[in-house]
Amino acid sequence: MKILCITVLYFFIVFNSCNAEKMGINLFPSGYYRAAVLELKQYDDDSSSGGEIIDINLGKYTKAAELSKSNKVDIIVFPEKGLFPMKMDNATWFLNYAEDIPDGSKEANPCKEEEFSNSPILKNLSCIAQKNNFFVVATLIDVKKCEVQKNCKNKINKNSCVTDSSDCPDSDYYNFNTLVVFNREGNLIVRYYKRHPFGPLEPGISTPQYPEPAYFDTGFGTFATDIGFDFLFNDSVIDVKKRPWTTGITYGNWWFDHTPLFYFSIPNQQAWSLTNKVTVLSSDVHAPNLASLGSGIYVPDKGAVIYSYNPDGKSKLLISNVPSSSLNTLFNKKPLDTKFFYINDDDTVTELNGDEPRDFKEECSEDVLGMNPSSLTDYRCKNTEVEQYTFVKLNKTEDNINICSNNFCCSLEYQAESMNETFYFAVSGNRLKFYDIYWFGVQSCFLARCEPVDDKPCRNFLLKSNTKFQSIKITGRFDTSYIYPHILDSELRLTDRDEWSFDGKSQLSYKNSKGKNLLYADLYGRLYKEDGLVNN
């Protein structure tokens, strides 16, 4: 029987390798590719011009690329708007510094072609890819003049085309938050427009009329693409489901951590990878005072293989071997060979050996501590409303709590060594209002270390815990298959994967064999069909 099973599996692999090759998938070359993600501490000095800021940050990209090449990387991901100053919020700025990005189908090579001599960003990124012989993923601003045509749908630049001149922007230009991909030769092969600009924090950014997914083949797999806030919507999930052979998703983001903790960058990225069964290569901007940090590489069977989550004010380059498919994990036990580098302000490099330190304070809420601290390392997190949740405070060291909300029921069964800190169990079957702009369809239950504010339960989510839970089980009756599990130890460390499991349907189970302090755990169900705009 064992020989038969192996023979059948071998036949399956060989039979499908032909189809895999057609799709751009390389199932078993070495079984792995090597990826890098940069978490960038930007240069953003108000006394410098936009051009100077871009040049200095391009220099940081170049340094990360050189370090990646010496570590035999195949693909590198840079963060959303990593090159640009935070205050790029007017049409004049975009016209001066944004660039006209061609469609990926043209496979232009800005490093070689003279027509891009006045496009220094595209030229530099293309040359980085060509010089280092790897794929480069970055986000830029694509500026397009509004075109008036009789028919727009069949145009390559249809998102900057209108049939009535009155529909053009006041500035007469569109500014798209754009992810680009360059192949090993420096050819531009992807131009993807962000589908959901992040409301008040992206003034002047245009929303595409005809949003489209983008994929690219590499020789070591097929990748989807995503930018920042898009990650919370069903478009990204659909992109992956449409092509089930997708190896991974390249995700450049400027994330803003929001409570509850399922909206924190690292647990959100890991849960997305686990639930949607696809590798995530995530690169974030490092600006802890603005609630922005957290980058990593995640695989669908293990979660994080390497990640950074510390408000230390440093740029980091994370590198790892990544399985090109889950089958490669079975047949090839090659070490992941992770590397964690600090890239210092003077461009010197320090390698981290061992676990990343944690410099979080106990509190982060902007509602409690205030906004815009002067120190980069003074971490803040933003708040989303939790009025729709029903809360129960944990008063015993052992209990079984059941809560129902809007016909959604969830239970918590737990054992703890002590209960001297404030923990709440919360359940909601109601839609979540996000910034008075979006409705998100949500069924959610979470266990959190949090304190009341103004007699309202669990409004101040804390980052440290001294409580050891021996075991927990969170069980919910969800109306969706899109259920995202999140679990964190004290100081926002991802709980070791051998300490917890999720059955993919209804239950998260945790056993504390290592004596660590638990901070947070949840099951977060997304009912994407219930999403919408608040004012519609």
Secondary structure, DSSP 8 states (H G I E B T S, - for coil): -HHHHHHHHHHHHHHHHHHHHHTT---SSSSEEEEEEEEB-----TTS-HHHHHHHHHHHHHHHHHHHHHTT-SEEE--TTTTS-S---SHHHHHHH-B----GGG---TTT-GGGTT-HHHHHHHHHHHHHTSEEEEEEEEEEE-EE-S--TTSTTGGGEESSGGGS-TTSEEEEEEEEEE-TT--EEEEEE-SS--GGGSTT----SS----EEE-SS-EEEEEEGGGGGSHHHHHHHHHSTT--EEEEEE----EETTTBSHHHHHHHHHHHHTSEEEEEEB-BGGGTB--EEEEETTTEEEEEE---SS-EEEEEEEEESSHHHHHH-------EEEEE-TTS-EEE--SS------S--BHHHH-S--SSTTS--BEE---TT-EEEE--SSEEEEEEEETTEEEEEEEEES---S-EEEEEE-S-EEETTTEEE-EEEEEEEEEEEETTEEEEEE-S-----EEEEEEEE--S-S-EEEEEEEGGGEE--GGGEEE-SSSEEEEE-SS---EEEEEEEEE-GGG-EETT-
